[in-house]
Amino acid sequence: MEKNEKLVVTCSALGTQGEGVVRHEGTTLFVPYLLPGERAEVKVLKVKGNVAYAKIEEILTPAEERVRPRCAVFAQCGGCQLQHLKYRAQLRFKTTLVKDSLRKIGGIDVPVAPCERSEKEYAYRNKLQLPIGRRGEENVIGFYAERSHRIVPTDACPIHPDWSEKLIAALARFMEKCGLDGYDEETGEGQLRHIVVRELRGKYIVTLVATVREIRGIDYFLFLLDEIFPAYSFYLNFNDKKTNVVFGEEFTLIKGKGFYECTEGGITYEAGPQTFVQVNENVRGKLYDRALAFADESDTVIDCYAGGGLLTAKFAKKCKKAYGIEIVPEAHDCAEAVRERNGLADNMENLCGKVEELLGGVLEREKDAVIVLDPPRAGVARSVLKLLLQAQVKKIVMISCDPATLARDLGILTGALIETETGELVKASALGVQPDGKYAIQTVEPFDMFPQTKHVETLVLLCRK
């Protein structure tokens, strides 16, 4: 197989990124947007040993599960990978993805429940984050292409609500009228870098990220936003550093109260521009309700990576006591407000700092606690996993947005992965030994927090052996 060679192939499966997988004469070929069972002509783009990458030239026999994508830039934008696949097949793919990741990465072979569906297949996201750039003499507003910082221009995104289309149009109009430029990552020139909007049940927090502290014509932009959002707060965030981090440290509130309150499951909570809130409200409710079912009224719960405290408060309301550990000061402050507003001062305690630095101290007081882990995509810190292995708490409830790091972390906790002296993780089966972990997996349940994408949220319950 050679670069630029054209082949007629048949897809056998979907890969972890949602791409088609083809076995051809001893080579594994990855082809984006090709579906299982489809016969297609493809062009080879790259060959590396017995692995190659290709693109579709023509689909000769389409799969029954293929549908027309709703987005005009679906094949260019890096946000979605599965709009061409019927939704029921997306759910099957995500169930298989979790099961295969546990087996291949973590050395774990356990039953995986069917992926819980989202009530909304589109228009489900409550957060919009758009880079603003410059291409030649034109401003560009859109989303990054897959594995790049090249902005794909877009005027609408179907996985976001209708207000996103109006916002993009208003931002473009504002920039044109006021002579503002998008940010050039190479030169560092341009005033506007990102626009970020978070919706909290009909209330909105809009943050404009800029390389300057004052934006000419900002009142005109607020005038345009008044036509879109019935109630909103507006922040100007200053970020002049050459970095991939979206927000700088300096936020200036231009309009509104800055934080908004919402009520969910009997808990009143609030969020600001940096507070983590799950992007799919319907699926978040299902996920949290199921996680709550794993703790009893007599339990003490330690919620690690707790965000704004919503889930911590739900555990505190049900159980004897709940601790929340969160590193972001703004989110910690929100959790403190949740504690006060819901009358949970006696059985909810919030700690601000790193989980790896604070968890040990809490465990010294609460030796038989239920641990909740909801880490970022990178997974749980190795030091935290080692601490839990030593502590042997009675239950661990893990919520993960990445099957690969989930498989790694579960492999360590169950003993299916063994750490060598050099820090390398090796499957126990490869060493010819039986897993000897302190915890056993009771249930693995995927939730489709992100329809039309390759991503999946997974809830796992582990119990002490």
N, C-alpha and C positions, 0 to 999 in steps of 0.2 A: 504494500500500500504506500502511495506517495502523495505528497502535497499537490493539490489542484486536480487530483484524479477524481473522475466522476464514477459513481457506483450506483447500482440499483440494489437496495437493501430492504429488509423487513425488520421492524422494531419488535423487540421481545419483552421489554419492561421499561419502567420509568426509574431514573436515577434519583439520588438524594436531592438534587437541585430541580427536579421536575422535568429533566431532559430525557429524551428517548435514548435507550441503550440498545445497541446492535452488536451481535457477535458475527464477525465476518472473517473467515479464513485465519483464525487464531488471534485476531485483533479485536479489542473492545472499542467500539466507536460510540461517542457521545454526540447526540444530535438534538439541539434545542427545538422544542415545539413539535417533535415527532411523537406519536402516540403508539402504545402497544398494538400490534396487529397491522399497523399501516405499512404499506409498501411504497417506497419513495425513491426518487433519484436524488442523491446527495453529492456535495462537493467537499472533498477532504481539505481542511484548512491547516491542520497541524498533525504531525505524527511523532510520537515519542515512545520508542520501544514497541510494546504490544498494545499501546493505548493511542487512540487518535480522536480528533475532533472534526466535526463537519457541519455544514449547514444544508438546509433543504433547498433543492433546486425545483422540484416538482413532486407533489403528492400524487401517486398513481392510484392507490387504493386507500381512501380515507376510512378511519375507524368509525364505528357507529357512535362512539362516545364523543366524537369531535363536534364542537359547536363554534359559531362565529363569535369572536371576541367583541366585546362592547367598546373597547378602547381603541381609538384611532392610532395610538403609538404603542400598542401592546408589545410588539416585537422589538421595539427600540428601548423602551423604558425598563429600568431594572426593578420596578416595584412589584409587578405581578409575573407569575410564571405559568399559571394554569387557567387563564380565561378561555382557552380553546378546548377545555375538558369539561364535560357535564359535571354538575355539582356532586351527584351521588358517587361518581368515579373519583372525584377529588377526595371525598371522605374515605373511600377505600384505600387510596394511595397513602393518605396520612396515617391510617391505621398500620398499614404495611411498613411505612417508613419508620415508625416508632419501634415496631417489633424487630425489624431487620437491624436497626441501629443498636438496640440492646444486645442482640446476638453477635453481630460482627465486631462491634467496638468494645462492649462491656463483657462479652462472654456469658450473657444471661439469656436463657431461653424460658420465658414465662408467657402465659396468656395475656393478650392485650385486648381490651374492650373495644368495640366499634367506636370510631370517632364521633363525638357528640356534635351535631350539626348546629350551625348558626341560623337563627330565624331570618336574618338578612344575608343574602348572597352578595349583594352590592350595597353601597351607601351606608356601610356599617361603621366606618372609622370616625371617632370623635376627635381625632387630632390630625392636623394637616401641617406638614413641614416642607417648605419649598425653597430650594436654593435660587438665588438671583445672580445671574452672571452677565457677561458681555461677550459677544461674538462679532468681531469686526466693529462695525458701527451700530450694531443692533443690541438691545437688551434682550436677555433670554430668561424666561421664568418657566420652571418645569421640575423634572425629577432627574436624578442621576441615572445614566445608563448602567447596566450590570457591571460591577467590579471596576468602576471608573468614577471620575468627577466631571465627566462630560455631561452637560445639562441637555436633556431632551425636552425641547419646548412643548408645552401643552396648555390648552385653554380649558380643559375639563378632565376630571378623574372620576370614573364611575364607582370606585370603592369608597369615595368620599361623598357626603351629602351634597345637595344642590348648591348650598352656599359657597362651596369651594370654587365653582365656576364663576360666580359673581365676584368673589374676592380676587381671583386672578385677573379678571377684566379691570377691576377697580385699581389694582396695583399697577398694571401696565399703563392705564390712563394717567394715574398720578405721576409716574416716572416720566412719561412723555411730556406732560404739561409743565412739570416743574424742572425739566432738564436734568434728571438724576440718572446716574449710571449704575449698572450692576457691577459686582465685584469681579476683578480679574485675579485669579489665584496666582498667576505667574508674576505679575507686576505689582500686585497689592493695590492697584488703583480701583476706583469706583466706590460709591458711598453705601450701597445697599447689598447685603450678603444673603439674608434669609428672611422669610416671613413664616411665623409659626402661630397656628391658631388651635386652641383647645376648647371644645364644647362640653359644657356641663349642664345637660338637660335644659337647653334653650338659652343658656347664658354662655358668654364667650370671653376668652382671654386672648387678645391679639398681641404678638410681640414682633416688632420689626428690628432686625439685627443690622447694625450699621457700623461703618468704620469711623464715623464722626459723631459727636455728641449732640449736634443740632442739625436738623434736616429742614431745608427750606421748603415751604409749602406744606408743612405737616398738617396744618389746619384744614387744608383742602382734602388730604387723605382721610382725616377724621370725618369730614363732610360726606365723603363717598361711603365710608364704613357705616355711617348713620343710616344709610339707605338699605344696608344689607342685614345688620344685626340689631335686633330689638333692645338687647341689653349686653353691653360689653365693656371690658377694661382694655386699655391700650398702654403697652410698655414700649419704651425705646431701649434696646440693649446695645451697649457699646462694646465692640470687639474689633480691634485693629491689629490683632496678632495674626501671623501666618500660621494657621493651625486648622486642623479638620474639625475641631470642636465648634459646635454651632454657637453656643452662648458665651459671651464674655462675662466677667464678674459683676459688671455695673449695670443695674436695671433702674430706669427712671420711669415712674408711673405718670403718664400724661393725662389719662382719663379713667374714670371709674374707681371702684374700691380696691381692685387688684386681686382680691380673692373672692371666690364664690362658694356658697354653701349648697349642698344637695342632700337629699335623704334617700337612703337605700336600705331596705331590710330593717327599718326601724332605727337606723343609725344616721345621724346628721354629720356630714363631713365637709371639708373644704379643700380647695386646691388652688395653687398659684401657677405661675408660668413654668416652673421647673418641677412641680410635684408629679411623680409617676402615678398615672391612672391607666388601667387597662383600656385598650383602644376600642374594644367591642363590648358595649354595655350589657347586651343580652347574654352573651357567653360568659362574661365576667360573673354575672349573677349566678348562673348555673355552676360555674367552677367553685365559687366561694361557698355556695350552699353545700356542695359535695364535700369540700374540705372541712367545713364545720361539723359535718356528720362524723368525722373521724375522732373528735374529741368529746369527752364526757363532761357532765356538769361539775364533777369533782376534780377535774384536771387543772393543772397550771400549764399554760402555753407560752412558749418563747417564739415570737414571730421575727425571724431574721430577714433582713432586706425589706423592711416593713413599709417603705414608701410613706404615704400620707396618713396611714393608721386606720384605714377603713376595715381591713380584714382583722387587724389587731383588736379593734373595738368590737367587732362581731364575736370574736372569741371571748373577750372580756365580759360581754353581755351574757354569754352562755355559760362560761366556765368560772372556776373559783378565782382565777387571776390570769392576766395576759401581759407579757412584756413585749415591747416593740423595739427593735434595734435598726436604726437607719442612719446612714452616713451624711445625707444631704440636709443641711440645716433648715432650709425652707420646708422640706417635707416633715422634718421633726417638729417644727413649729406648728404645722398643720395637724399633726398627730396630737400635740398637746391641746390644741383647740378642740379637737374631736373628743378628747378625754373630758374636758370641762363641760362642753355643750351637752354631752350625753349622760352626765352624772356618773362617770366611771372613775372618779378620783380614787376610790378605795381598791379597785381591782384592775386598773390599767396603769402600767408604768412604761414611759418612753425614754429610751436611751439614745443619745446622738454620738455616733462614732462607727468605727469599723467593726464588723461582726467578729473578725478574728481576734480583736483586742478586747471586746466586751463580753462575748458569750461565756467564756470560762468563769468570770466572776458571778454571772447570774446562775450558772449551773452549780456553783458551790453552794448556793442557797436553795436551789430547786433541783435536786438531784434526780427526781423521777418525772421531769417535765415532758410534755409533748413538744417537739421541735417542729417549727414550720420553716421551710427553706424556699424562698422565691427569689433566686439570684438573677443577675443580669445574664446575658447570652453566654458570657465566658464561663459560667458555672460557679460552683462553690469553691472557695479557696481550699487548697490541700490541707492547710493547717486546721481549718474548721472541721474537715472530714476526720482528721486524726483525733481531734478533740472529742468528737462524737463517738468514735470507736472506743476511746478510753472511758468516756462517761457512761456509755450503755444506757441512754434514756429509753423509755419504754416504747415510744412511737416517734417516727419521723414522717412528716407530711411534706413532700417535695413538689413544687410547682416549677416547671421548666419550659422555656420557649425554644430550646435547642436540643433535639434528640441526641446529637453527638456528645455534647457535654453532659447531658443527663445520663447517657450510657456509661460514660467514664466515671461519674460520681457514684452511680449505683454500683458499678463494678467494684469500687473501692469499699463501699459500705457493706456489700454482701460477701466480699472475699473472692469474687469471681476474677478480679484483677489483683495482682500481687506486685508491690513496688520493690524493685531491685535496689541494690546498694547504690547504684548510679542515679536512682530516681525514675527509672523507666518502668512503665506499667506493662506487665505481661499477663496474659490469660492463664488462670490456674490450670485449665485443661491442657495448655501447651506445655506446662511443666509436669503434667501427669499427676497433679494433686487435686483433691476435692476442695471446693471453696469452704473456707473456715471463717466467714465473716460473723459479725455480732448481730446482724440484722437480716431478716427475711422479707422479701417483697410479698405483700398481700394482694395488691391490686394496681394495675396500670391503666389509666383512663385518658385517652387523648380528647382534646376539645378544640374545635375549629375556631379559634380566635381570629384567624386571618384568612377568610375565604379568598379564592383566586390566586393565592400565593403558595409558595412551598413551605411556609412556616406553620407550626402547630404547637399548641400549648398542651402540656402533659401533666397530669396529676398522679402521684405515686404515694402509696402508703407502705411504709416499712415498719415492722414490729421487732422488738428485741427477741432474740431466740431464747 
